[in-house]
């Protein structure tokens, strides 16, 4: 697995993503939308890119399997891409 990088076109003006405080947030539970967790993940990737799924899971306080599901969806939506390593992306 490579590092995650937020695609720049996601941050364009037409983006509906709202910025959140990545130092003070709650991860959505089963009773809330998965979309909230995806927004949290996108904000954390933006703030800490390049980053790994493991680091993202640690920052979100969830299991890596949860992050993998979210990231696979975000990759499918072409909002993030994965590849390389920390040294090839910086």
N, C-alpha and C positions, 0 to 999 in steps of 0.2 A: 504494500500500500504506500502511496506517495503522500505528499502534503496537499492540503486543501487551499485553494485560492479562490477568492470571490471574483467572479467575472465583472469587469468594469462596467459593462452595459447595464448591470443590475442597479448600479448607483446613479443611473441617469435620472433626469428630471421627472419622467413619467412613472418612476418607481413609487409604488404605494407603501413601501417599507418605512416604518417609523423607527427612528433611532431610539434605543433604550440604554439605560444605564447598565453596563455590563458588570459593574461592581455590586449592584443591588437589584437582583431579579429573582423571580420564582419560576421554576420549570413547571410547565403545564402538567396537570394530572390527567387521568383517564376521563374526568368529567369536563375537561376543557379541550379545546381544539388542538390538533397536531400542528396546525398552522402557527400557533403561538410558539411552539418549540422550534419550528423551522425558522421563524423570525429571530429567536434567541440565537440559534446556531449561526445564522447569517451575520448577525451583529458581532458575535464573538469571532467568527472567521475574519470579518473585515478588520476588527481591532487587533487581531493577533496573527495575521497571515504572514508567511505560510505557517500552517499548523497541521497537526496530525489528528486523526480520529480519536486516538487515545487522549491527547491533550485536551481536545474539545470535550470529551466525556468527563474528564476531571473537572474542567471549568464549569460544566453544566451540572455536575453532581449526579450523573446518570450512568448506566452501564454502557459499555462500548457497543453492544448490540443495538441499543436504542439510537445511538448516534449513527451507526451504520445504516439503519433504516431511513433516518432523516436525510443523511447525505446522499444515499442512493436516489431518493426522490428529488433532491436538489440538483444532482447531476443530470437526472432525466429531464428536469425542467430547464437545463442549461444555465443554471444560476451559479454553479461552482464547477470547477474542474479539479481533477486529481492527477498528480503525476510528479515525477522527479523527486528530489529530496530537498532538504533545507538549503543545501549549498548550491544546487543548480537553479533554484528559484530566486535567490537573492542577488 
